[in-house]
């Protein structure tokens, strides 16, 4: 009898710490290896910062049998909404589905027309799958851009995508947060030719007015005025219509500000000539006009370049 009691006491002494330690250990959260592979990019709406995407979402796990412990039926794409889910496939350690939806992100147009747009996808589980129950990791094998011939990225150049996992904090819990970032942009050469080269042509056309004789004041005034009006129309009717109302100046805006000043500088010799000859009634010889033109030819590009440097770094 005493031997049995002694054995029980010894067992309790040695087993109690293990029981307490086991009770203190929380349940290990499920781990989903997440991969997102982009299939198609639809329309990109600069006005409201939205874009249409089609992509595959792949979940893998060596520890979980999805046929016995299926993943959540829906996930929260926090920066958009899903229009359709197709291609749903579930195998023991593999779960895959295709998403078509509209997503939103803050688009930065400070470098317009050389901007890059971040087409982000944010994905989280719904409550009650908080981070202590479910966590995401990046599955690089199933993440990227599809090599299929049907993949459509009209008019855009894609850079290498980035994938990260972080934690989303809310009053009702903390959630594992998966992010996919696809940066798209256009060729710098094509962007320049389409959106800045016409302005450069108008500036050159205005500057060419100095080639005319000072006697042809009306023709010079007409050339510069036509170039100025064309630039204003191009700026307001084309460049600004592509963008939403912005509280900052874009690179194109800075170019246009310099262009307007350039046109005014080209106008100054003609205006001064008319001022002295028609208002002041002073004799303004051709030699004086030619000297004024020579000064303007040198000072106009220098002042314009200096103004651009000031605007570029201050605005």
VOBA-1610 file (N, C-alpha, C; in pm, whole numbers, padded with zeros to 5 digits, always signed):
BEGIN
Unk+00083-00120+00000Unk+00000+00000+00000Unk+00086+00125+00000Unk+00184+00128+00088Unk+00273+00245+00094Unk+00353+00259-00034Unk+00390+00143-00096Unk+00467+00150-00221Unk+00383+00213-00333Unk+00255+00177-00338Unk+00166+00234-00443Unk+00151+00383-00424Unk+00132+00425-00299Unk+00119+00568-00273Unk+00246+00644-00309Unk+00360+00582-00281Unk+00487+00645-00313Unk+00503+00662-00463Unk+00463+00560-00537Unk+00472+00567-00684Unk+00382+00677-00738Unk+00260+00688-00683Unk+00166+00792-00728Unk+00221+00931-00701Unk+00280+00948-00581Unk+00335+01078-00546Unk+00448+01116-00640Unk+00537+01021-00669Unk+00650+01047-00759Unk+00600+01080-00900Unk+00497+01008-00945Unk+00442+01031-01079Unk+00383+01170-01089Unk+00310+01209-00984Unk+00249+01343-00986Unk+00355+01450-00990Unk+00463+01430-00912Unk+00570+01531-00907Unk+00634+01551-01042Unk+00659+01439-01114Unk+00729+01449-01242Unk+00636+01486-01357Unk+00509+01450-01350Unk+00418+01475-01462Unk+00351+01612-01456Unk+00338+01667-01335Unk+00268+01795-01321Unk+00331+01907-01403Unk+00466+01928-01401Unk+00524+02036-01484Unk+00495+02018-01632Unk+00496+01893-01680Unk+00468+01869-01822Unk+00324+01904-01856Unk+00231+01872-01764Unk+00090+01903-01788Unk+00069+02054-01791Unk+00132+02123-01696Unk+00119+02269-01691Unk+00178+02333-01816Unk+00296+02283-01860Unk+00360+02335-01981Unk+00272+02311-02103Unk+00209+02197-02111Unk+00122+02166-02224Unk+00001+02257-02226Unk-00052+02288-02106Unk-00167+02376-02099Unk-00130+02519-02140Unk-00005+02559-02112Unk+00037+02694-02145Unk+00062+02712-02294Unk+00087+02602-02369Unk+00115+02611-02511Unk-00014+02634-02590Unk-00029+02744-02663Unk-00150+02766-02741Unk-00151+02675-02864Unk-00268+02661-02924Unk-00279+02582-03045Unk-00201+02650-03157Unk-00124+02573-03231Unk-00045+02628-03340Unk-00137+02669-03453Unk-00122+02793-03508Unk-00211+02837-03617Unk-00183+02760-03745Unk-00286+02748-03828Unk-00271+02687-03959Unk-00190+02780-04049Unk-00104+02722-04133Unk-00019+02799-04223Unk-00057+02769-04367Unk-00095+02874-04439Unk-00127+02862-04581Unk-00015+02929-04661Unk+00043+02854-04753Unk+00140+02911-04847Unk+00062+02969-04965Unk+00066+03101-04978Unk-00021+03170-05075Unk+00060+03215-05196Unk+00006+03188-05312Unk+00065+03236-05437Unk-00041+03305-05522Unk-00005+03418-05581Unk-00094+03489-05673Unk-00024+03506-05806Unk-00088+03457-05911Unk-00031+03465-06046Unk-00125+03546-06134Unk-00073+03656-06186Unk-00153+03747-06268Unk-00177+03689-06406Unk-00303+03697-06451Unk-00340+03649-06584Unk-00368+03764-06681Unk-00448+03858-06640Unk-00488+03967-06730Unk-00502+04098-06654Unk-00473+04207-06724Unk-00500+04341-06674Unk-00603+04403-06767Unk-00716+04444-06709Unk-00819+04510-06788Unk-00795+04659-06794Unk-00901+04734-06793Unk-00889+04880-06801Unk-00836+04936-06670Unk-00753+05039-06681Unk-00700+05111-06565Unk-00760+05251-06569Unk-00839+05283-06468Unk-00908+05411-06461Unk-00829+05505-06371Unk-00761+05600-06433Unk-00681+05695-06355Unk-00769+05790-06273Unk-00890+05815-06319Unk-00974+05914-06252Unk-01013+05872-06110Unk-01043+05744-06090Unk-01081+05700-05955Unk-00986+05597-05896Unk-00873+05572-05963Unk-00771+05483-05907Unk-00809+05337-05906Unk-00889+05293-06002Unk-00933+05154-06006Unk-00872+05081-06124Unk-00869+04949-06115Unk-00816+04867-06222Unk-00875+04727-06213Unk-00892+04666-06330Unk-00951+04532-06339Unk-00839+04429-06352Unk-00849+04324-06272Unk-00747+04219-06273Unk-00812+04081-06276Unk-00743+03989-06340Unk-00778+03847-06335Unk-00653+03772-06292Unk-00664+03691-06190Unk-00547+03621-06137Unk-00588+03491-06069Unk-00490+03402-06055Unk-00508+03274-05984Unk-00456+03289-05841Unk-00530+03234-05747Unk-00486+03225-05608Unk-00463+03077-05576Unk-00344+03046-05528Unk-00308+02907-05495Unk-00271+02898-05348Unk-00331+02802-05279Unk-00300+02774-05140Unk-00240+02634-05131Unk-00126+02620-05069Unk-00063+02490-05048Unk-00023+02475-04902Unk-00014+02351-04858Unk+00030+02322-04722Unk+00068+02176-04712Unk+00185+02151-04654Unk+00229+02014-04632Unk+00166+01953-04507Unk+00111+02039-04422Unk+00058+01992-04294Unk-00093+01973-04295Unk-00162+02039-04388Unk-00308+02039-04385Unk-00361+01959-04503Unk-00458+01875-04476Unk-00531+01804-04581Unk-00657+01885-04610Unk-00657+01957-04723Unk-00768+02046-04753Unk-00899+01972-04778Unk-00892+01845-04814Unk-01016+01770-04834Unk-01084+01739-04701Unk-01006+01729-04594Unk-01063+01703-04461Unk-01078+01832-04380Unk-00988+01925-04399Unk-00993+02053-04329Unk-00991+02164-04435Unk-01103+02188-04503Unk-01103+02281-04617Unk-01073+02423-04574Unk-01012+02501-04663Unk-00985+02642-04634Unk-01116+02721-04634Unk-01114+02845-04587Unk-01236+02927-04590Unk-01291+02939-04732Unk-01422+02947-04741Unk-01484+02956-04873Unk-01455+03091-04940Unk-01437+03193-04859Unk-01410+03326-04915Unk-01298+03392-04839Unk-01224+03478-04910Unk-01120+03561-04849Unk-01156+03708-04874Unk-01104+03792-04789Unk-01132+03935-04797Unk-01023+04005-04877Unk-01058+04050-04997Unk-00966+04131-05076Unk-00994+04276-05037Unk-00913+04326-04945Unk-00946+04448-04872Unk-00940+04575-04957Unk-00875+04572-05072Unk-00867+04694-05155Unk-00950+04682-05282Unk-01054+04599-05278Unk-01138+04586-05395Unk-01253+04492-05370Unk-01317+04450-05478Unk-01427+04355-05465Unk-01419+04254-05579Unk-01464+04134-05547Unk-01457+04022-05642Unk-01587+04017-05721Unk-01575+04009-05852Unk-01692+03996-05938Unk-01724+03851-05969Unk-01619+03766-05974Unk-01643+03627-06010Unk-01527+03540-05962Unk-01559+03421-05913Unk-01459+03320-05878Unk-01490+03194-05957Unk-01391+03145-06030Unk-01409+03026-06113Unk-01289+02933-06092Unk-01296+02816-06157Unk-01183+02723-06157Unk-01148+02670-06019Unk-01245+02655-05931Unk-01218+02611-05794Unk-01174+02464-05795Unk-01056+02436-05738Unk-01001+02301-05732Unk-00945+02277-05592Unk-00980+02162-05534Unk-00930+02127-05401Unk-00874+01986-05402Unk-00749+01973-05362Unk-00682+01844-05347Unk-00627+01838-05204Unk-00574+01722-05162Unk-00531+01709-05021Unk-00443+01823-04971Unk-00345+01866-05048Unk-00255+01972-05002Unk-00247+02088-05102Unk-00353+02103-05179Unk-00352+02200-05288Unk-00493+02255-05309Unk-00504+02390-05309Unk-00632+02455-05329Unk-00610+02573-05423Unk-00695+02585-05525Unk-00671+02685-05628Unk-00804+02740-05678Unk-00806+02872-05708Unk-00925+02932-05767Unk-00884+03058-05844Unk-00970+03096-05937Unk-00943+03211-06024Unk-01035+03326-05986Unk-00977+03446-05978Unk-01049+03565-05932Unk-01053+03668-06044Unk-01171+03724-06064Unk-01187+03841-06152Unk-01253+03949-06070Unk-01189+04066-06062Unk-01244+04171-05977Unk-01189+04307-06011Unk-01238+04405-05939Unk-01196+04545-05953Unk-01128+04586-05823Unk-01013+04649-05834Unk-00933+04682-05716Unk-00895+04830-05723Unk-00855+04882-05606Unk-00824+05024-05593Unk-00690+05041-05523Unk-00619+05147-05564Unk-00494+05181-05496Unk-00464+05329-05520Unk-00387+05386-05430Unk-00349+05527-05443Unk-00245+05540-05554Unk-00280+05609-05660Unk-00191+05625-05774Unk-00118+05757-05764Unk+00013+05751-05777Unk+00098+05870-05767Unk+00135+05915-05908Unk+00090+06036-05944Unk+00114+06088-06079Unk+00216+06201-06080Unk+00301+06209-05980Unk+00399+06317-05975Unk+00495+06311-06094Unk+00525+06192-06144Unk+00618+06178-06257Unk+00547+06165-06391Unk+00416+06190-06394Unk+00340+06180-06519Unk+00404+06270-06625Unk+00427+06221-06748Unk+00379+06096-06808Unk+00473+05977-06794Unk+00570+05984-06704Unk+00664+05873-06685Unk+00632+05797-06556Unk+00506+05799-06515Unk+00468+05738-06388Unk+00462+05585-06398Unk+00481+05521-06283Unk+00456+05378-06268Unk+00336+05361-06175Unk+00245+05274-06212Unk+00123+05253-06134Unk+00133+05119-06063Unk+00110+05122-05933Unk+00118+05002-05850Unk-00019+04935-05847Unk-00031+04823-05917Unk-00155+04744-05915Unk-00145+04645-05801Unk-00196+04684-05685Unk-00180+04604-05564Unk-00302+04515-05542Unk-00277+04400-05480Unk-00381+04308-05436Unk-00358+04280-05288Unk-00455+04309-05205Unk-00446+04286-05061Unk-00546+04177-05022Unk-00498+04077-04952Unk-00581+03960-04921Unk-00568+03923-04774Unk-00682+03903-04709Unk-00686+03862-04568Unk-00797+03759-04549Unk-00788+03676-04444Unk-00901+03590-04408Unk-01007+03671-04335Unk-01129+03624-04342Unk-01237+03687-04268Unk-01235+03643-04122Unk-01295+03725-04038Unk-01315+03689-03898Unk-01404+03564-03892Unk-01378+03465-03806Unk-01289+03468-03688Unk-01150+03408-03712Unk-01106+03402-03839Unk-00975+03343-03867Unk-00864+03445-03842Unk-00846+03478-03716Unk-00743+03574-03676Unk-00606+03510-03688Unk-00503+03590-03662Unk-00366+03544-03684Unk-00326+03429-03592Unk-00391+03414-03479Unk-00359+03301-03391Unk-00420+03172-03441Unk-00504+03180-03547Unk-00565+03061-03604Unk-00517+03033-03747Unk-00481+03139-03820Unk-00443+03122-03960Unk-00340+03226-03999Unk-00229+03183-04059Unk-00125+03275-04106Unk-00091+03242-04251Unk-00048+03347-04322Unk-00008+03333-04461Unk+00144+03336-04472Unk+00197+03266-04569Unk+00336+03280-04611Unk+00337+03293-04764Unk+00446+03345-04817Unk+00456+03367-04962Unk+00504+03239-05029Unk+00428+03195-05127Unk+00466+03080-05209Unk+00516+03134-05342Unk+00647+03151-05353Unk+00705+03212-05473Unk+00689+03122-05596Unk+00672+02992-05575Unk+00659+02900-05689Unk+00532+02928-05769Unk+00426+02967-05699Unk+00297+02991-05764Unk+00265+03140-05772Unk+00364+03225-05759Unk+00342+03370-05766Unk+00418+03428-05884Unk+00357+03526-05947Unk+00425+03592-06059Unk+00328+03634-06166Unk+00372+03621-06291Unk+00292+03660-06407Unk+00283+03540-06500Unk+00163+03511-06546Unk+00143+03396-06632Unk+00218+03411-06764Unk+00272+03301-06812Unk+00341+03299-06941Unk+00251+03256-07055Unk+00121+03244-07025Unk+00027+03200-07126Unk+00015+03302-07239Unk-00011+03253-07361Unk-00029+03343-07475Unk-00156+03426-07463Unk-00248+03380-07379Unk-00373+03453-07361Unk-00359+03567-07260Unk-00245+03574-07193Unk-00225+03681-07096Unk-00223+03815-07168Unk-00306+03908-07120Unk-00321+04037-07187Unk-00280+04150-07094Unk-00183+04228-07139Unk-00142+04349-07066Unk-00135+04461-07169Unk-00251+04510-07217Unk-00252+04602-07331Unk-00190+04737-07298Unk-00085+04771-07374Unk-00026+04904-07364Unk+00060+04928-07242Unk+00092+04825-07166Unk+00168+04845-07042Unk+00291+04756-07039Unk+00391+04801-06966Unk+00510+04721-06942Unk+00515+04686-06793Unk+00528+04557-06766Unk+00527+04508-06628Unk+00668+04489-06577Unk+00693+04536-06456Unk+00821+04509-06389Unk+00804+04386-06300Unk+00913+04344-06235Unk+00907+04227-06149Unk+00813+04252-06031Unk+00714+04164-06010Unk+00621+04184-05899Unk+00686+04155-05765Unk+00624+04206-05659Unk+00671+04184-05523Unk+00558+04129-05439Unk+00594+04039-05346Unk+00496+03974-05260Unk+00545+03979-05116Unk+00458+04021-05028Unk+00494+04034-04887Unk+00378+03985-04799Unk+00411+03953-04675Unk+00312+03916-04575Unk+00335+04003-04452Unk+00229+04062-04401Unk+00237+04146-04283Unk+00117+04115-04194Unk+00090+04202-04098Unk-00021+04184-04005Unk-00116+04302-04017Unk-00245+04272-04034Unk-00347+04374-04036Unk-00412+04388-03899Unk-00414+04509-03847Unk-00465+04533-03712Unk-00602+04599-03718Unk-00697+04539-03646Unk-00832+04591-03638Unk-00880+04582-03494Unk-00985+04658-03458Unk-01037+04649-03321Unk-01086+04509-03284Unk-01125+04432-03385Unk-01180+04299-03357Unk-01077+04187-03372Unk-00951+04223-03404Unk-00848+04119-03409Unk-00735+04153-03504Unk-00634+04067-03503Unk-00520+04081-03592Unk-00525+03969-03697Unk-00499+04005-03821Unk-00514+03910-03931Unk-00386+03908-04016Unk-00355+03791-04066Unk-00243+03778-04160Unk-00281+03847-04290Unk-00190+03928-04343Unk-00219+04015-04457Unk-00119+03985-04569Unk-00171+03937-04681Unk-00088+03906-04799Unk-00101+04018-04901Unk+00012+04063-04956Unk+00012+04170-05056Unk+00087+04125-05181Unk+00028+04156-05296Unk+00094+04138-05425Unk+00098+04273-05495Unk+00214+04311-05546Unk+00232+04442-05611Unk+00286+04420-05752Unk+00208+04466-05850Unk+00248+04460-05990Unk+00263+04604-06041Unk+00385+04647-06066Unk+00411+04782-06116Unk+00406+04783-06268Unk+00325+04872-06322Unk+00313+04884-06468Unk+00346+05028-06508Unk+00394+05041-06628Unk+00427+05173-06682Unk+00438+05163-06833Unk+00463+05276-06895Unk+00482+05279-07040Unk+00628+05311-07071Unk+00667+05282-07192Unk+00802+05314-07236Unk+00827+05463-07224Unk+00941+05501-07167Unk+00972+05643-07150Unk+00981+05714-07285Unk+01035+05646-07384Unk+01046+05707-07516Unk+00908+05733-07576Unk+00819+05632-07566Unk+00684+05648-07621Unk+00607+05754-07543Unk+00624+05757-07411Unk+00556+05858-07330Unk+00601+05999-07369Unk+00730+06014-07394Unk+00781+06145-07436Unk+00727+06184-07573Unk+00727+06090-07667Unk+00684+06120-07803Unk+00535+06155-07807Unk+00454+06092-07724Unk+00310+06113-07728Unk+00267+06237-07649Unk+00337+06268-07540Unk+00283+06366-07448Unk+00372+06488-07423Unk+00498+06482-07461Unk+00585+06597-07441Unk+00646+06648-07571Unk+00665+06561-07666Unk+00725+06602-07793Unk+00641+06707-07866Unk+00505+06697-07865Unk+00427+06804-07930Unk+00452+06942-07868Unk+00473+06946-07736Unk+00502+07074-07671Unk+00639+07125-07714Unk+00736+07034-07726Unk+00870+07073-07772Unk+00864+07129-07914Unk+00778+07071-07999Unk+00762+07121-08136Unk+00705+07263-08134Unk+00606+07287-08048Unk+00546+07421-08040Unk+00647+07523-07988Unk+00729+07481-07891Unk+00832+07572-07840Unk+00934+07604-07950Unk+00974+07503-08027Unk+01067+07526-08137Unk+01006+07615-08244Unk+00877+07596-08269Unk+00807+07681-08366Unk+00805+07826-08320Unk+00783+07847-08191Unk+00784+07983-08136Unk+00924+08044-08143Unk+01024+07963-08110Unk+01163+08013-08111Unk+01208+08047-08252Unk+01151+07977-08350Unk+01189+08002-08490Unk+01141+08138-08538Unk+01054+08202-08461Unk+01008+08336-08503Unk+01122+08436-08506Unk+01231+08407-08431Unk+01346+08498-08434Unk+01418+08496-08568Unk+01387+08396-08650Unk+01449+08390-08783Unk+01386+08490-08879Unk+01266+08536-08846Unk+01200+08633-08933Unk+01261+08771-08912Unk+01247+08852-09011Unk+01299+08989-09004Unk+01222+09069-08900Unk+01290+09155-08827Unk+01219+09241-08731Unk+01109+09325-08794Unk+01116+09342-08925Unk+01011+09419-08993Unk+00879+09343-08997Unk+00886+09209-08985Unk+00765+09127-08993Unk+00708+09102-08853Unk+00673+09208-08786Unk+00625+09196-08649Unk+00492+09121-08640Unk+00404+09146-08735Unk+00273+09080-08732Unk+00287+08929-08750Unk+00374+08887-08842Unk+00392+08744-08863Unk+00453+08677-08741Unk+00550+08744-08679Unk+00613+08688-08559Unk+00511+08676-08445Unk+00430+08778-08429Unk+00328+08775-08324Unk+00227+08663-08350Unk+00192+08641-08476Unk+00097+08536-08510Unk+00156+08398-08482Unk+00283+08378-08516Unk+00347+08248-08493Unk+00349+08213-08344Unk+00393+08309-08262Unk+00406+08281-08118Unk+00268+08264-08054Unk+00172+08346-08094Unk+00038+08337-08037Unk-00027+08204-08073Unk-00009+08159-08197Unk-00066+08030-08237Unk-00003+07915-08158Unk+00129+07922-08137Unk+00196+07818-08060Unk+00148+07819-07914Unk+00130+07937-07858Unk+00085+07947-07720Unk-00056+07892-07704Unk-00146+07929-07793Unk-00283+07878-07785Unk-00289+07727-07805Unk-00208+07677-07895Unk-00203+07532-07919Unk-00152+07458-07794Unk-00053+07515-07728Unk+00000+07453-07607Unk-00103+07452-07495Unk-00178+07561-07480Unk-00283+07566-07378Unk-00390+07462-07406Unk-00430+07452-07531Unk-00531+07352-07568Unk-00479+07211-07544Unk-00354+07184-07580Unk-00297+07051-07560Unk-00289+07017-07411Unk-00254+07116-07329Unk-00241+07093-07185Unk-00377+07065-07121Unk-00472+07151-07148Unk-00603+07138-07082Unk-00692+07032-07147Unk-00678+07015-07277Unk-00767+06922-07347Unk-00716+06780-07358Unk-00589+06760-07330Unk-00534+06625-07344Unk-00463+06578-07217Unk-00362+06652-07173Unk-00284+06607-07059Unk-00367+06603-06930Unk-00440+06709-06903Unk-00515+06716-06777Unk-00637+06624-06776Unk-00692+06592-06891Unk-00812+06506-06894Unk-00780+06361-06859Unk-00654+06321-06871Unk-00617+06184-06836Unk-00607+06162-06685Unk-00597+06271-06610Unk-00569+06260-06467Unk-00687+06312-06385Unk-00700+06264-06262Unk-00801+06321-06172Unk-00755+06456-06121Unk-00844+06533-06058Unk-00801+06661-05999Unk-00695+06636-05891Unk-00577+06692-05910Unk-00465+06665-05820Unk-00430+06790-05741Unk-00382+06767-05620Unk-00339+06878-05536Unk-00191+06907-05547Unk-00125+06851-05647Unk+00017+06873-05668Unk+00044+06882-05818Unk+00161+06930-05853Unk+00198+06944-05994Unk+00269+06818-06040Unk+00237+06775-06159Unk+00305+06662-06220Unk+00426+06712-06298Unk+00505+06616-06345Unk+00621+06653-06428Unk+00575+06724-06555Unk+00464+06679-06612Unk+00411+06743-06733Unk+00365+06885-06704Unk+00306+06907-06586Unk+00265+07043-06549Unk+00386+07136-06540Unk+00494+07087-06484Unk+00615+07169-06474Unk+00671+07204-06612Unk+00666+07107-06702Unk+00711+07134-06839Unk+00623+07240-06903Unk+00492+07230-06880Unk+00400+07326-06942Unk+00419+07465-06883Unk+00445+07477-06754Unk+00471+07609-06694Unk+00593+07674-06759Unk+00699+07594-06777Unk+00819+07646-06843Unk+00788+07683-06988Unk+00704+07603-07054Unk+00670+07633-07193Unk+00596+07766-07203Unk+00504+07791-07112Unk+00431+07918-07115Unk+00527+08037-07098Unk+00619+08024-07003Unk+00717+08131-06983Unk+00805+08146-07107Unk+00839+08035-07171Unk+00920+08038-07293Unk+00849+08118-07402Unk+00720+08094-07419Unk+00644+08168-07520Unk+00642+08318-07489Unk+00625+08351-07362Unk+00623+08492-07322Unk+00758+08559-07350Unk+00867+08487-07321Unk+01000+08542-07347Unk+01021+08565-07496Unk+00965+08477-07578Unk+00976+08495-07723Unk+00893+08615-07769Unk+00788+08646-07695Unk+00703+08758-07731Unk+00761+08894-07692Unk+00849+08896-07593Unk+00897+09022-07536Unk+00960+09114-07641Unk+01050+09067-07730Unk+01108+09160-07830Unk+01002+09225-07917Unk+00904+09148-07959Unk+00797+09205-08043Unk+00714+09306-07965Unk+00682+09273-07841Unk+00603+09364-07759Unk+00678+09493-07730Unk+00808+09481-07701Unk+00888+09601-07673Unk+00898+09690-07797Unk+00916+09626-07912Unk+00925+09703-08036Unk+00797+09783-08059Unk+00683+09718-08042Unk+00555+09787-08063Unk+00533+09893-07956Unk+00578+09867-07836Unk+00559+09964-07727Unk+00634+10094-07757Unk+00761+10081-07797Unk+00841+10201-07822Unk+00797+10274-07949Unk+00761+10199-08051Unk+00730+10262-08178Unk+00587+10314-08186Unk+00491+10245-08122Unk+00351+10283-08135Unk+00298+10362-08016Unk+00348+10334-07896Unk+00297+10403-07778Unk+00388+10520-07741Unk+00517+10492-07730Unk+00611+10598-07695Unk+00646+10689-07813Unk+00612+10643-07935Unk+00639+10719-08056Unk+00788+10751-08070Unk+00870+10652-08028Unk+01014+10669-08041Unk+01063+10593-08163Unk+01168+10647-08219Unk+01226+10578-08335Unk+01301+10454-08288Unk+01260+10339-08339Unk+01321+10212-08300Unk+01374+10148-08426Unk+01503+10163-08448Unk+01563+10121-08575Unk+01569+09969-08585Unk+01594+09924-08708Unk+01607+09781-08733Unk+01728+09724-08659Unk+01837+09804-08652Unk+01956+09757-08581Unk+01926+09735-08433Unk+01848+09823-08375Unk+01811+09805-08236Unk+01723+09681-08217Unk+01634+09657-08309Unk+01548+09539-08303Unk+01631+09411-08316Unk+01728+09412-08405Unk+01814+09295-08423Unk+01896+09268-08297Unk+01947+09375-08235Unk+02021+09360-08110Unk+01932+09302-07999Unk+01808+09347-07994Unk+01713+09296-07896Unk+01684+09148-07921Unk+01672+09109-08047Unk+01649+08969-08082Unk+01768+08881-08041Unk+01889+08931-08062Unk+02008+08853-08026Unk+02012+08827-07875Unk+01978+08929-07799Unk+01975+08909-07654Unk+01868+08808-07615Unk+01752+08816-07679Unk+01642+08724-07648Unk+01676+08580-07685Unk+01747+08564-07796Unk+01784+08428-07841Unk+01874+08361-07737Unk+01960+08437-07673Unk+02051+08380-07572Unk+01981+08363-07437Unk+01904+08466-07399Unk+01848+08465-07264Unk+01726+08374-07251Unk+01649+08357-07356Unk+01525+08278-07347Unk+01551+08133-07303Unk+01640+08058-07368Unk+01665+07921-07321Unk+01731+07914-07184Unk+01819+08012-07153Unk+01887+08010-07022Unk+01786+08033-06910Unk+01701+08134-06926Unk+01600+08164-06824Unk+01502+08048-06811Unk+01464+07988-06923Unk+01369+07876-06919Unk+01428+07756-06846Unk+01553+07727-06874Unk+01618+07615-06806Unk+01632+07641-06656Unk+01672+07762-06620Unk+01684+07796-06478Unk+01549+07787-06408Unk+01444+07832-06475Unk+01310+07824-06418Unk+01267+07678-06398Unk+01299+07595-06496Unk+01264+07453-06482Unk+01334+07390-06363Unk+01461+07420-06342Unk+01533+07363-06228Unk+01469+07409-06096Unk+01430+07535-06090Unk+01367+07586-05968Unk+01233+07516-05943Unk+01152+07508-06048Unk+01020+07445-06034Unk+01032+07297-06004Unk+01127+07231-06068Unk+01141+07086-06050Unk+01173+07050-05906Unk+01258+07128-05842Unk+01300+07093-05707Unk+01214+07155-05597Unk+01137+07259-05631Unk+01057+07326-05528Unk+00910+07287-05532Unk+00856+07256-05649Unk+00714+07221-05660Unk+00694+07071-05658
//
